[in-house]
Structures are given as C-alpha cells and as structure tokens.
Amino acid sequence: MGVIIDTCVWVDVERGRLSPADVQARTGKEPVFMSPVTIAELSFGVSMASTPDIRQKRLAALEKLRKKPVLIIDDETGALFGHLAAELRKMGRAAEYRVQDLWIASQAIQHGFPVLTRNVKDFQDIPGLTLL
C-alpha cells in the first residue's frame, strides 16, 4: 500500500505545527509517496519566501522531501483527473480552483492510496478518494 501526503501537511511540518512523529503516527508503517504537484507547490513557496532565511528553511525542507519516492503523472492519471473534474461539475461543485487537489486525488485513486491532509474540506467530496 502507501499514502500520499497533501502539501499542507508538509508545510505544517516545516513550520513546526506538526512533527514528523505526528505524520508517522497517522501513516503507520505505510510507505509515503510524493506527488509532483506537491513538489511544485512547495517550490513555489520557496520562490515566494519573503526573506533569505525563510527561503533557505523552505528549501532545506523541500530537499529532504525530494528523497521520498515521487509518483508519475501519466495518461491514466490524466483520464482520472478529467473524470473527477466532470463528476464534481455534475454535482454542482466547482473544480477549476481545485486543480492541484484534483491531481493529487487522481494519483491517489490511481494507485489505491489514501491522502493524508489537514484540509479535509478540499478533498471530502471527491468520489472514490479515501482520506486519513
């Protein structure tokens, strides 16, 4: 099995709101995987840092995370993404502003992994997705 961890969890670890032990308590012995979307979001945070010290702290955290296995976005992921976006629209829920979350959800569904997030509301209405 495995777990995909949402970007917000890694941000909370980097800022000291969560410890790595807190994350491990939720994921257990399951392997943790990164999404390229999370790497993109964290890289954006590095580039947008307001001071060199914050930039360096964020960069160091990102470099540690980049040692984790990264899932590939492929044609199956893309097909799942399109299906999920359409399902959300049919349910009357906007999907346009949730692009990153939908990519992460698509990867999780594709691989049969749950998503660990602190932003449950961003994911709870996505059909077929399991949250931790």
N, C-alpha and C positions, 0 to 999 in steps of 0.2 A: 504494500500500500504506500501511502505517502500523504503529505499535507502541503498545500500551497499557502503561504503566509502573505496576507494583504500588506500593502505598503504601510498603512497606518500603524501596524504592529511594530515594524522595523523602526519607524520614526519614533514611536514611544520608547523603544529600547535605547535608541541613540540619545534621546533626551532624558533618559533616566526615570521615566514614568513606569516602565516595566523592566524587569531584569531578564537576562537570558534564562534563568531558572524558572521564571514565570511562564515564559514561552514553552520551555520543555515540559513543564507541568501540564500544559494543555495538549501538547503534541505527543507526549509519551515517548515511546521508542520508534515512532514512525519517522521515516526519513523526511527531511524538509527540502522542498524544491522552490526555486525562484522562477518567477515569470520575467521575460524580457521587459514587460510593461512596468514591473516594479523597479527594475534597474533604470528604466527611462525616467520614472517619476523621481527616484532618489537622485539620479544625475541632474535632473532639473533643480532639485533642492540644493545640490552642491553649487551649481552655477548661479543660483539666485541668493546665495548666502550674503548677508549684509556686512559681514566683517571677514577678514582673512582667518581669524581664529575659528569662527563658526564654519567657514568653508573647509578648513583643514579637519575639523572634528567630523563633519559630514563625510568628507572624502575618505577618511580612515575607516569609518563605519561601513561605507559602501564597499571598500576594498575587501574587508572581512567577509561581507555577504557574497561577494562575487566568487568566493571559493566554493559556495554551495552549487549543486547541480542546477542548471538552467533548462527549463522545458522549451522546446522549439514550438514556434507558431507555424503551422503548416496548412495545407489545403483543408484538412479535416477540421482544424481549429477555426478556419475562416468560415466553413459551412455551418458549424455550430454557432458561431457569432451571428451570422445572418439569420439563422433560425430563431435564436434567442431575442434578437432585436425585433424581429417581426412579431413574436409571441407577446413581448412586452407592449408593443404598439397596439396589438389586437385587444389587450387587456386594458387599454386606455392609459398606459404608463409611458412616459417619455423615456426614450432610450438614448437620445442624442447626447445629452450631457453626461452620460454614464459610460462612455466608450471604454475607458480604461478598465472599469469594473467588469464590463461585459467580456473583454478579452481575458481577464483573469478567470472569470466564471467559465468561459468556454474551455480554457485549458483544464480547469479542474474537472469539469464534466467529461471531457475527452479522456482523461486519464483515470477517472473514477476516484479522484481525491477530494476531500473536503477543503474548504477555505477557512483559515483562522483569521478572523477580523474583529476589530473593535467597533466597526461601523456596520453593524448588522442591518440597519435600515437600507444600506446601499445594495445589499445582496438578497434580502429575505424574500423578495417577490420573483426571483429568477427560477423558472421551472427546472427541476432536476438537479439543483445545486444543494449540497449539504454544507452546513456551516458548523464550525466548532466554537 
